[in-house]
């Protein structure tokens, strides 16, 4: 061990071996705040670069890389989140945040964890979200990785403060009634000299063979999930965040890259499993172990998988052959619907199936509908930037698309800035464009998100059966020429119903007949074309009476590029 306590002199504190691979040392005069590293001689007598502690609770700020002694017994425990906040029958609307670029100080300086604790939770709560999800906070050497290439899995990044400051941020979120989710990265790690790569002079955490141990896309190393010690290291880390910081859920990054041995590899560039297949059997066992341990120790917590393929039963229990996740991101829904909404309305009739297809599999998993950070970078444009038409149509399209998302089955996730129509692509090097809110058209988008969240939380029909096909019924699917869709969302109570009608054309449709399950008055509880949001104020004057006939029908006015929500009078 070398550090402040021994003048970084490797001769003073040699460690002693306790069995194969286990080394120990007690240094009584090391104190909180001391910096330290491991000084390791490899198996061929090579002197390795000084290594950070993989289990360190605190680290230096990049470009420095030393671990810091921290008395975790003095770490304040955040208060718990509200009970059942992650339940399938409860509303879940997640605001995804990159801490370094949500907002910045005057000279483009980061906010600290304490600054963020004063601003983020109250803002997120005011907009009606139920959860906040942070891009990875584990220590990482490169800002441009956004945290997805971590070297210190147990240490909140020192960019914004210390561990106690991060705990204060979690506590502030819980105080506002928000659940806190973390992006967690067990899929890969960087090969920085101070990190896990070649840790003792051998492939200790990774595979020795680059066909198994290196990601071609990211230039990172892959954990060897076949090693018991590596699996224990990762599972312990997952439990650590839930126990020590009161985190309510972990979103696991890049699950597809873990499941497939040939992920993003050319023919002949990967090694099959023992049965000759492409499935990573060790990674499958690890993910099942991870989810089993999390739900056994923290039954109120949840996990979510970013899994972009058709792998079956990602969010089904391990005992029934699933991977055991609580939720799965619906990447297919995101891709198809963004493809549809980016088309000029005159061409949307040719892409009608992009909207319909998602409902064929919408209840095969417990889905979260994500509009994530990955969709607003690398030339993809912002969500608003994808909208076609003139300025009015762009904002109307965005309002209709967001309303469609909140009426669609599945939990919701929205990346920061999307909630007010950020124009530019997201950059981790600058703040969001908060000045846009001085203009009514952007403030209108923000007001719509606030009202959509409140409606989603208030109406059991919009959330109780989010992940159950009993909670959904198509009403209009065949109006490709009119770009109109309509459906009924259902809650557990027989009268808990909500009609959602979406018009993705710029035309106003008068006397548009839609069948409904109950006769009587239906109240229009939200209209995305309201002038309050920047719309043209076309609608149904608050309510509609069903027509006389054997089957109850409504004669609706459906506004242009807009969605309306109606509920039956009790």
N, C-alpha and C positions, 0 to 999 in steps of 0.2 A: 504494500500500500504506500502511495506517495501522496502528500498533501501539505496543507498549511501547518499541520501539527508536527511534521518531521522535515521541514525545509525541502520537501520534494526529493528526499534522498532515499532511494530504493533500498539502501543497505540497512536502514534503521528498523523497518517493520516487514520482514519476510513472513509470508503466510505459511501455514503448515497444512499438509494434505491429510484429509480424513476420508480414506477410501478413494475409489477411482472417480476422479472428476470433482471431488468436494474439497474446498479449501476454506480455512477459517482463520480469523484473527480478531482479538479484542484489543481495542486501543482506548484505554480509559480516559485519556486526556483530550480526545477529539471532542469538539463542542459544536453546537448548532452554529451554522454559518461558515464552518471550515470547508474549504474546497479540497477535493480528492479525486484520485483516479487509480486504476490498476496498472502496475508495471509488470508486463508478462514476458517471459522467455518461452519461445515456441518449442515444439518437439525436436526441432533440428538446431537448437541453440540460437535461433534467430531472435533478435531483440525487436519486439513488436511495437507499433505506435501505442502511446498511452491510451488506455480504454476507459470510457465512462462507465459508471455502474448501471447495468440494465435495470436495477431495482431502486435507483435513486428517486427520492420523493421531490427533489428540487435540483435545478441545474442552472449553469451560467447562461447568460444571454449570448446568442450567436454574435460574432464568430467564435467566441470562447466556448469551450465544451466541457469544462470540469463539472463533476457532480458536487452537490452541496449537502452537507450534513443538515438534516432537518428533524426536529423532535415532533414526530407525527402524533404523539400522545397529546400534544397541545393544540392540535388542529381542531378548530371549532366545528361542531356537527350541525349542518344545516337542518332546519326544521323540515318535517316531512311534507310531501305534496298532498293534495286532497286525495282521499281514498277513492279507489276504482277509476282513477283518471285515465288508465290505459285499457279499460274494459271494452270489449267488442261492441257492447250496446250503448256506450257513451260517445258523445261527440269528440272527435279528435281532429283539430285543425292546427297544423304545425307551422311555425315561422322559423325558417332556416337562416342562420346568421353566421357570417364570417366576422369574428371579433375585431380583426384588424382593419376592416374597411366599412363597417356599418356607419360609423361617424368618426371624424377626426377633429383634432384640435386645430388652432389657428395656423400653425406652421406645418401642417400635414403630419402631425404627431399622433401616435396611437392614443386612444383612451385607455386608461388602466382598468383592471377588473372592477375596482371600486367606482370609477366613473361609469362604467357600463352598468353596474348594479343600480345606480341612481336613475339611469335613463331607459335601458332596454326593457326591463320587466313592465314598467308602467305603460310604456308605448305599446308593447305587444298585448297587454291586457286590455287597453283602451280599444284596440282594434278587434277584440273579441276572440283572438286565438286562444287555444287551450294549452298549447305546448310551445316551447322554444327549443330548437335543435341547433347545437353548435357544431360547425365544421371542426375537425379534430383539434383538441387542445393539448394533446401530448406533445412533448418537446420535439422540435424538428429543426434541422439546420438551415433549410432553404425556404424563404418566404414564398417563392413561386410554386411550391408544392401544396400550398394552402393547408398544410398539416397532414397531408396524405402520405408523407414519407417520414414517419417518426423514428427517432432514435432513443427517446426516453419515454417509454410507455407509461411509467408510473408518475411522471412529473408534469403538472400543468405548465405550459410554456411560460418562460420567464419574461416574454415580451411585454406582458401586461401586469406583472406583479408576481407575488409569491403564492404558495399553496393556500395560505389563510385568506388571501384576497380572492382567489377563485372560489373558495368555500362561501365567501360573502356574496358573490354573484349568484350562486346556486340558492342560497338562503333567500335572497331578494326575490328571485323568481318564484320560489315556493310561497313567500309571503303574499305575492299577488295571485296565488292560486294556480300557477302555471306548472305543468310538468316539464322536466328538463331531460332532453335526450342528447347524447353525444355520438358523433361519428367516431367509429372505432375501426382500427386498421390492422387486422391480423393476417392480411393477405400478402403483404410484402414489406420490405424495409430497405433503406438506402445502404450503399456500401461505403459510406464515409469511414475514414480510418479509425475514428474514435468510437464507432458504433459496434453493432453485433457481428458484422461480417468478419469472417476469419478470426474469431474472438480470441482463441488460444493458439492461433497458428494453424488451426484446422477448421473445416466446415462444421462448426459446432451447432449453430442455429439453422443454417441453411443446408441445402444439398451440395455435395462436392461437384456433382456433374452439372454443368450449366444448362443442359437440356431439361433438367428438373429444377434447378436452383436459381434461375435468373429470368426475369420478365423482359422480353424484348421491347415491349412498348414503352416501358418506364425506366429501363436500365436499373432495376432494383432487384433485390434478392428475395427468394421465396423461402418461407419457413419450412423446415422438415417436420411435417405433422406426424411422421412415423416415430419420432423420438418422444418418449414419455416426458422427458424433462422439458422439451419445448412446449408440448401441450399443457403441462402444468403451469409453465410460465405465463402462457397466454390466458388460460382460464382464470388463473389467480388474478391477473390484471383486470379482466372483466369484472370479477367480483369486487376488486379493490375500489373501482370507481363507484359502484353501487353502495358499498359499505361506508367508505371513508368520506365520500362527498355527497351522498344521498341522491345520486343520479337515478332517474326514473326509467331510463331506457337506453339501449345501445343500438345504433343503426350500423350494421356491418357493411363495410365498403367492399366493392368488387368481389362479391361472392362467386360470380360466374368464373372469374379467373382462378378461384380456388378449386372449383368443382371439376374442371376439365384440364387434363394433362396437356391437351393440344391447344389450349386457349391462345389465340393469336400467334400460332406457330405454323411454319410451313411444313409440308409433307416431309417426313424423315427428320424433323427437328424436335421430336419429343419421344419419350419413352413410355410405351404402354404399361398398363397395370399387369398384375400377375395372371389375369384372365385374357389379356390381349386387348382390353378395352381402353377407352379414353377417359374414364371416370377416375378421379383422384380418390381412391378408397380411404386413404389416411385423412384427407381433408374432410370427407364426409363424416367419418368417425369423430373428428375434432369438433365439427359444427354441432353434431348431435350431443356430444359431451358438454360443449359450451352452453347450449340452450337448456339442457337438463339441469346443469348446475345453477344457472341463473334463476330459473323458475322454482327450483327446489329451495334455494336460499332466500329469494326475493319474489314471492308469488305476486306481489302488486306491481312489479316492474314488467318491462316488455323488451322485446328485441325486434328488429326489422332488418330485412335483407335487401340490399341492392343487387338484385339478381335479374339479368336481362335476357335469359333464355327461357325455354319452356320446361325447365327441370320440374318434375312433378312434386307436389306436396311440400313445398318449401315452408309453408306456414301451417303444417299439420303436425300433430304430436308425434314424437319419436316412437312411442309404443305402437303407432299405427303405420310405421314406415316412413314418416315424414322427417324433415330436418329439424323441426321443433321451434321455428321462429314464431313470434307473435304475429308479425305482419310481413308483407312483401311489397316492395315498390312495384307499381304497375308501369313498367317502362314501355310496354306496347301501347297502352292507352295514351301515354304522353306523346309518343312518336306519331301515332296515327292521327290524333286530334290536332296536334300542331301542324301536321301536313295539311289537314283539311282547312283549318282556319287561315292558313297562309295563302290559300288560293283566292283569286278574285271570285266574288259570289256567282258570276255567270258560269264559272267552271266547276263550282262545287257539286253540281248534280252528278258529275262524273266521278266524284270521290265520296258519294253518299255512304258507301260501305265503311269508310274510315271511322265514322261515328257509330255505326251499327255493330261492327265486328267486336268491339270491346265487351259488349254485353253477352257474347257467346261464352266467354270464359270469366266474366266478372266475379263469379262466386266460387270459382275453383280454388281461390286463395283468399286470405284476409288482406285485401289490397289497400295500399295507400296510393293516392293519385298525386304524383310529384311534378311540380314545376320547379326544378332544382337548379343549383348553381351551374351544373354542366350544360344547361340549356341556354345560358346567356353569356357564353364565352367562345373563344376560338373561331370567330367569324360567323357564329350562328345568329348574331344580333340579339337584342333584348326581346322579351315577349311582345312588347308594343311594336318594336321594330319589324316584326314579322307580319304585322297586320296590313292588308292591302287597302287601296283606295285613298281618297283625299283625307284631310286632317280629321274631319268629323267622322268619316267612316272608320278610320283607324281606331279611334277611341270607342266608337259604338261596337265595333268588332271585338275589342278587348273586353268591354263590359259584358257582351253576350257570351264570350268564351268563359270568363270567370264565373258567370251565373250558371252556365252549362256545367262547369266543374262542380260547383256546390250543390247542384241538383242531382248529379250523377252518383250512383252508389260507390262507396269507398271513402276512406278517411282522406284528409286533404293535407298537402304540403306546398308551401310557397316560399321561394327564396326572397330574401330581403330586396327591396326596391321594386319588385313586381307589384307590390300592393299599392303603389302610386303611379305606375307607368313609367319607370325608369327608361329614358330614351337610349342612353349609351349602353354598350356592353359593360358588364361588371369587370372591374379591375381590382385586384387585391392591393394595389398601391395607392388607392385614393378612396375618399369617402363617397357614399351615395350622393346623388344630386338632389339634396334636400330642398334647394332653392326652387325646384320645379313646383313645389306645393303652393307657391305664391300665385300660380295660375289656376283658374277654376277647373280647367279640364283635367288636370292632374289631381287636384283636391277631390274632384268628383269620383275618380277611380278609387281613391282612398276611402271615401265615404261609402261607396258601394261595397268594398271589402268589409268594412265595419258592419254594415247591415247584413251582408250575406253570412258572416260569422255568427251574428246574433240570431238570425233566422235559423241557421243550421243547428245552433245549440237549443233554441227555444222549441222547435218542432220535433217531437219524437219521430215523426214520419221520415224526417231527413237524416236520422242517425241511428235509430234503435236497431234497424235491420240492414245496416250498411253492408254487411258481409254475408247476407242471407238472401237467396233468391225469392223468398216469400215476401220480401220488402220492395219488390219492383214489378211493374207491369207496363209493357209498351202500349201506347194508345195510337200514335201516328208514327209509322216507319216507312211508308211508301210514297211520301210526297217529296221525291228527289227534285222534281222540277221547281217546287216552291222553297226548297231548302228548309223545310219545317220538320221538327221532331217534337213529340209530346209523349209523356209517360206519367204514371202515378207512382209516387213513393208512399210506402206504407209503414206504420208503426205497429206495435203489439196490440193496441186498442183498436177495436173495429172501426171507430170513427177517426182514427189518426191517419189521415190521408192528405197528400199534397199533390196537386196537378202542376207539372212543369211543362211549359210550352216554349220552345226556342225557335226563333226565326233568324236563320243565317243569310237572309236575302235583304236587300235595301228597300223592299216593297212593304207597304202596309197591307195587312190582310184583314178585311172587314168580313163579318158574318162567317167566320171560320168555325165550322162545327166540330166539336170534340166531345166524345162520350165520356161520362164520369160515373162513378159508382153510386152516387146518392143524388136524389132530387132535392131541390131547394136552392137556397142562396149559396154561392161560392164567393168568398172574399179574396180580392187581389191583395196579397200581403207584401209582394215586392215586384217592382217593374224596373228593369235596368235601363229603360228609356226615359225614366223620370228626369225632369229638368234639374232635380236636386243633384243628379249625377252627371249632368251635362247632356242629357238626351232631349228628344223633341216633344216629350210629354204626351205621346199617344198611348192610350190605354183603355181601361174598362170602367173608369170613374169609380173605382173602389170595389165594385161587386157585380156579379152576373147571376141572373135567375135561370134555372134550367128550363128548357122548352117542354111543352106538353108532348107526351108520347110514351110509348111503352118502355123505351130505353132513355134514361136521363142523358140529355145533351146540353152543352153550353154553346152559345153563339158568341164567339170571342172576337175581339179586336186584338190582333197580334202586331205589336209595333215593329218597325224596321230594325234589323240587326240588334235584336233584343230578346230577353227572356222574361217571362212572367210566371209568378208562383201564385197559386190559388188554393185555398183550403175551404172545406165545407163549414158552414155555420153550425155550431153545436146545437 
